[in-house]
Structure formats: structure tokens, C-alpha cells
Amino acid sequence: MASTKDIRRRIHVVKNIEKITSAMKMVAAAKLRKAQEQAEAVRPYADKMREVMSNISASCGQIEHPLLDVREENSVAYIVIGADKGLAGSYNSNVMNKALGDIYDRDPEVVKLVLIGAKAISFFKRRPYEIAAEFEPPGSGVSFADIREVTRRVRSMFESGEVDSVYLVYARFVSAMRQDSTVVKLLPLSAPPADPDATRADFIFEPEADVMLGTLLPRYVDTQMYQAFVESQASEHGARMTAMSAATTNAGEVIDSLTLQYNKARQAAITTEIMEIVSGAEALR
């Protein structure tokens, strides 16, 4: 059995861990509230953007635009949104494995990666895929300015013919306990299909509908990327809060177990001392 001194030292270490994980849980919870509010706020905007695109698409029919150019997939790009930090449970590994599962059947020679976050970069640097670009994830509060550099890069790759398709891999936020790793096709774009059952107003477009749709397509790419960034940020904070909550609970259970061991060891030591005193007293008689 370990000595009481060793057990006290272990209890001290675990209590420090408990304090750290508890503090990290509170920080993650505060960040999650802000990120969740942003994620919930952007969804109506993204839905309205799709509705507007659908209305315009129904009005102008087929149009030609570089972002709508469908080609045979001889080369593809994957945008993978990870985190800069760990201690978020299985958040990073789930996103990376989702991306790896989608890429696995492709020849590594035709895959180019656009990686966001230190965890994504370190994961794929050990794998046989070309890393076309690396970006740092934005801090708290994502803005359109944060994502435009990424969209500018992937649009350039697609429009120049460097890649024939672009896929986006991120964690869609459902709740603090659940984040769904998702793969969506970002490019080439297909204008959202018109709903045949929807009642449509008779719009007068200025400029023409096809010109307006061509102008909105890059904005539509920005919107999809922005939503993915916001969802990823909320997912990361939710996963970290859940992981730190579990770690705090586990630390508390370890402290209880060590405290029980300490009390037993202390009781055994006291009993031994009493027996030695009694034995010494008997020997002096």
C-alpha cells in the first residue's frame, strides 16, 4: 500500500487538475454561448440567401458562369476545418477521419488540401496528400473578412482549372453534446432548385436576372463558407465544454477514491503505532 505522503501528493495533483478542467469548462461554456448565438443567427441568413438564389434561378433559367462549370473530376480540393487546440474530446479526430474517409478512395496525386487549424495541418502532414494552402482559424466571432481569403484561394484554384471540384469538411453544430462531421460539395455551384409548389411573386430585375445571379454566386460561396466556419466554432466549444465537464467529474471521482485510500492508510498507520506502543509496554513488565 502506498504511504500517506504519496497519496497526499496524488490528491494535490488531481485537485489541481480538477481546478484547471473546471476553469476550462467555464471558459468553453461562455464561448459556446456566443458561438451558438452566431450559428443560430446565420442560419436564417443562409436560408434566405438560398431562397433568393432559387427565385433568381427560376427567373433566368440556364446561365454560364465560371463557378457553375461542371467538369470531370480529374483533380479535387478538400477544405478541412479543424481547430488550433486539443482538449476537445473527439472533435478534431472526427473531422479528420470524416475527411480521410471521403478522400481514401481517390488517388493521392489528384487531391489537394486546403487546411484550416493546427490540428488539421499536423494530421495531414503525415499523409501523402498535397497541401495547397494553410490558414489559421479565426478567433472568437467569425466575420466575412475572416473567410474571404480562403474562398478567394479555392475559387482561384477552381476557375483556373487547377482543380475540377472543391469539397468542404466541417463539424455541423447540433448541440453541446453532438457535432456532426459533414462533407459538402462547394464547387462547382448549382443554383438552388426552384420549389414548384412555392408561390412566386412576379419580380422585375434591375440589372437582368442572369447578371444578378452571376454577381451573387461568389457571395453564395462566401455564405456557405461563413456558415461552415461558424458551425465549426460552435462545435469546437461545445465539444471542449463536454470534454472538460467529463474530465472534472472524473477528477472528482479520483479524489474521492484517493481520499478513501488515504484514510485507510492513515488508520492502518495509527493502528500499527498503537500496537507497537502496547507491545513495548508489555515487554517492560
N, C-alpha and C positions, 0 to 999 in steps of 0.2 A: 504494500500500500504506500502511496506517495505521502511524503511528510506534509504537515500542516503548512509549512513555509512554502513548499512548491504549490500547494493547492491555492493558498492566498495569492501567490503570484499569477496563477492562471485566472483566478477570479478577477483580479485587477485588469489583466489584459482583455478579457472578454467584456468587462464593463466598459472599457474604453471603446471597444468595437461597437458595442451597443449604442453608446452615445453618438459615435460617428454615423452609423447607419440610420439612427433616428433623425439626426440633423439632415442627412441627405434625403431622407424620405419627405421631410417637411419642405425642403427646398424644391424637390421634384414636384410635390403637390401644388406649390404656389405657381411654378412654371407651367404645370399641366393645366391649371385653370385658365391662364392666359392663352395657351396654345389651343385648348379646346374651344374657347370662345372664338378664336380666329378661324378655326376649322369650320365651326358651325356657321360663322358669318360668311365664309367664302362659298359655301355650297349653293345658297340661293343665287349668288352672282354667277357661278359656273353654270347652273341650270338655266338661268335667263340668257346667258351667252349662247348656250346650245339652242334655246328656243329662237333667238334672233337669227342665228345661222340657218336654222331649219326654215324659217319664214322666207329668208332671202333666197335660200337654195331652191325652194319651191317656186319662187317667182322668176328666177333666171335660168333654171334648167342646167344643162351641162356647160361648164366653163373650163378654160385652160389656165392653169397656174402651176408654177414650179413645185409648190408644196403638195399638189394633187397628182403628181406624176407617178403612176404605178409602173414599176419595173420588176423584172425578175430579180430575186434576192441573191445576187452573186456576192454581196458584201453587206453586212449588217452592223449597226451600232447599238450598244446597250448602255443606257444611262442608269447607274445604280446609286441610289441614295442611301448612304449609311450614316453613322454617327462618328463624331470625333473621339468619343469616350466610351468606355465599357461600363460595367456595373449596371447594366440594364437588362439583366436576365438573358433570354434567348433572342432579344430584339435583333441584334446585328446578325447573328448566325442564321436566323430565319430568313432575313432579306437576302443574305449572300447565297444561301442554299437554294432559295427560290430562283435567283438569277442563274446560278450554276446549273440547276435542273433544266432551265429553258435553253441554255447555251449548249448543254452537254452533247447533244446530237449533231451539232454543227462542227464543221472543220475549223480548228483554231485559226487557220490562215485567213478566214473570211470574217472574223469577229473583231470589232474594235470597241473598246470600253471607254466610257466617259464616267469617271468615278468621283463621287462626292463624299467626303468624310474620310478621316484617317483609317477607320476600321475597314472600309471598302478597299482603300488603296493597299493596305497591308495584306488583306486577304487575297486579292487578285494578283499582286506582285509575285506570288509563289506559283502562279498558274500560267499556262502557255498561251496567253492572250495579249494582244497589243493594247496598251493603254494609250489612247489618243489624247486624253486630257484629264487633268486632276483639278478638283475645286474643293475649297473649304466650305462646309455648311454654314449658313448664316447664323448669327447669334439669336437671341430671343427676339421674336417678332419679325416674320418674313415679310419682305416688301417685293414689289415687282422689279425694283432695281437689283435685288439680290439674285434674281433668276435670269435676267436678260443676258448676262454673259454666257450662261450655259445654253440657253435657247439660240443665241447668235452662233455659237460654235456648232451645234448639231444641225441647225438649218444650213450653215455653210457647207458642212460635210454632205448633206443630202442634196442640196441644189447643185453642187459641183460634180456630183456623181461619184464621190469618194465612197459613199455607202448608198444602198438601194432602199433600206428601211431603217427606222430608228424605233427601238423599244425602250420603255421606261419601267424600271423596277423600284417599287417603294412599298412602305407599310401603310395600309389604309387604316385610319383610326376608327375603331368601333366603340371601345370603352377602355378604361384604365386596365382592365383585365384581359382585353382582347384586341390584338392588332393583326390584320390580315395582310400578309405579304402578297403583292399584286404585280402582274406584268400586263402592261397595256401597250398597244401599238401607237406610237406618237406620230410617225411619218411613214408613208405618205398619208396626208389627211384625207378623210372622206367627210364631206359636209354632212351633218346630222340629217337622217332621213326625215322627210315630212310626214306628219301624222295624218293619214287620210280621214280620220274621224274628227279631227280638230276643226273648229270653226275659225276661218281666217278672215281678217279684215282685208279690204282692198287698199293696198299700200301704193303710194306714189313715191318713187325713189329718186333722190337727187344727191349724188350722181346716179347713174344707172345701176341696177341691181347687181350685175356681174362685176362692175367696177367696185362697188361697195363690198361685195363678198371677197374679192381679191385683196382688198385693203384689210378686211377683218381676219383673214386666215392667219397671218402672223400673230395677231393678237389672240386668236384662238389657241395657238400653240403656247403662248405665254400663259394663258389662263390655265391650261391643263398642267403645265409645269408648276405654276404657282400653287395650285391646289395640291399637287403631289408633295411639294415642299412643306406646306402647312400640315398636311395629314401626317407626314413623316415626323415632323417635330412633335406633334401631339402624341404620336405613337411612342416615340422615344421617351418622353417624360412620363407617360403612363406606365410603360414597361419598367422604367427605373424606379418609380414610386412603388410599384408592386413588388419588385425585387428587394428593395430596401426595407419594405414592410415585413417581408418574409424573413430577411436577414435579422431584423430587430427582434422578431418573435423567436427565431432560433437561438439568438444570443441570450435572450431571457431564459429559455429552457436550459441552455448550457450552464448559466449562472446558478439556476436552481439545483441542477444536478451536482455541480461542484460544491455548492454550499452544503448539500447533504453529505457529500464525501468529507468535506472539511469538519463538519460536526461529528461524524463518526470517527474520523482520525483523532480529533481532539479528545473525544470521550475515551477512545482506546488509550491515548497517551496518559490521560488523567488516571484511568483505571490501573495502568501499569505502574505509575508513580505511587499510587496508594498501596498497591500490592508490595512494592519494594520497601516502602516505609514499614508496613506491617511485618514483612519478613525480617527486616532489620531489627525491629523491636522484639520479635520472638527470639532472634538469635542472641540478644543481650540478656535474656532472662537466665 
